Amino acid sequence: MAISKTTDVYSTPRRSDAAAAAAVANPWQRIKSRIERRFRTIQMGSHLAGVGVCVTYFTFFDDIRTVMVSDSQYLYTMALVTALLFLIGFYVNHQLHKPVMRYISLRASGQTPAINATLSAQRRLLNIPLIAGMVGLINWGAAAIAIPLILIYISPVVPPGGRLLNFFWVFTGIILSGVVTSVLVYFGQEISVRRLLSAFFPEGGVAEITGVFRVNLRARVLVFFFLGGLLPMMDMAFLVYNKSRLVLSHDPHMVLNELRALLIFTLLVEGTLTLVLAHFLTRSIVQPVHRLQEAMSRVAAGDLSVRAKLYDNNELGRLGDNFNRMTAGLRERYELRRTIALAREVQQTLLPRRAPRLPGLDIHGNSIYCDATGGDYWDYLRVDTGTDGPIGIAVGDVSGHGLPSALLMASVRAGLRQRVALGGDIAAIITDVNRQFSRDAERSGNFMTLFYLLIDRPAGRLEWVRAGHDPALLYDPKQDRCDELKGHGMALGVDAKGVYKAFQHEDLREGQVILLGTDGIWEARRSTGEMLGKAPVRQLLREQAHRPAEAIVTALTDLVQAFVGAGRLEDDLTMVVVKVVSNQETHQNST
């Protein structure tokens, strides 16, 4: 489980082997013992930094404070309000962390929380940084109002105009310290939360959770620009102006010394703040980008099992989730391509490797699939192993194309071969094959057209069964006539009770050419939608009848490809050409 990766970020002191084994077995125990302390430390450290900036500034560099109250009164007021601010902040954050700590405690005890409890804890965990930062800002805002009011109340009599100026001066200093503190709280808590996200979201999907506050990358950069660049310039300009105006009423040397000290203090504080914010910004933006870059490099090297470990509640987290979905999809497609390639290889082994060598016949066939696999089928079937016995030629077309059609094509091939081996009338053979195929195809809704031709060369006879397939073409060059071997019969798989009938042709002579093909030949389309049709096919048989069967198949394939052009074939192409020749010519072609 991905939780084991989370435990790596929590370093622990040396302990016994039993305790180490227990932590490895249940890493949530280590998380429980450390995460609450980490939340409190960040909360306290951020607020102390803000208080330090605020107190130091008003104690040593505030020119108006000395007019209002004494040092002891000012420090007493600051300490009292700060303590109250800490109490409220820690109480609110303790309530904020409760669902998360309750969930961690359940996991540490070996229990599996309910789905609703898990979702609630995930949402609260993601909301902790922003809510904690807003709570801190609200507390500092309350302090920025309360402290100047108290100071004005306990101060000597001050003119009304001076009171407003005093209030604004103290309020501005405190609220700016509060903004700095809240930003530090947000980024610090976010870093702590990010350490838990791989445990709470082992499969990723942080950016997909609804009901969660999110700070986008644009807002982060703007905050960094304001606090690290614009605010220091405004603060320095305001404070320098305040000191410079004292030259009119105080010793210039004393004012210059105070101004020098103020500039050094401002540079140190603002410089440190800028470095801290740059560190946070780097961890929240640059590091996820580096992790994504590493993952992309591994994918480019061929490792599709890599996952981008981006557990960020912003655009980077969504980018990581999309990247992981992309690699998962690529992995599935790669496996699918391997499966299809294997299916193609298997299907190619089911098709005839070479044409049979028979006296008086020159035979050649070929298939071109528009997908990796297809539903077109052709085969040579023989019962009598003698060289002069009849030969059966089957050409079929399963509805559709692709892998499902290829599986049904393999089913018909197996059934037809098995049934032909038993012998009998070809009509009975196709009837039995249809009965079996109907059981295989009834749930798929597919069907298969088939033309089964039995050629008896010594007897000069053709016999065929047409199961919904396009008729074969018989061209006789002596009569310059192209006939269709017609007949009736429904496609296989339509009706399991269907009975088929055989048809015959008795005048088989030397020079005649028979073409058995699928509709992908004459229904080939151009990009304009125009179909090839059968007329060009008949014309090609007339022109190529004097050539060997293989040459005729090649010419017909070229005709279809030239007609389609650069477009993609929409259907599978299958063709078998049988040319009736003399025994001597057959020997020459076969050798």
Buried (B, 14 or more C-beta within 10 A) or exposed (E): EEBEEBBEEBEEEEEEEEEEEBBEEBBBBBBBBBBBEBBBEBBEBBBEBBBEBBBEBBEEBBBBBEEBBEEEBBBBBBEEBBEBBBEBBBEBBBEBBEBBBBBBBBBBEEEEBEEEBBBBBBBBBBBBBBBBBBBBBBBBBBBBBBBBBBBBEBBEEBEEEBBEBBBEBBBBBBBBBBBBBBBBBBBBBBBBBBBBBBBBBBEBBBBEBEEBEBBEBEEBEEBBEBBBEEBBEEBBEEBBEBBEEBEEEEEEEEBEEBBEEBBEBBEEBBEEBBEBBEEBBEBBBEBBEEBBEEBBEBBEEEEBEBBBBBBBBBBBBBBBBEBBEEBEEEBEEEEEEEEBEEBBEEBEEBBBEEBBBBBBBBBBBBBBBBBBBBBBBBBBBBBEEEEEEBBBBBBBBBBBBBBBBBBBBBBBBEBBBEBBEEEEEBBBBBBBBBBBBBEBBEEBEBBBBBBBBBBBBEEBBBBBBBBBBBBBBBBBBEEEEBBEBEBEBBBBBBEBEBEBEBBEBEEBEEBBBBBBBBBBBBBBBEEEEEEBEBEBBBEBBBEBBEBBBBBBBBBBBEBBBEBBEEEEBEBBBBBBBBBBBEEEBBEEBBE
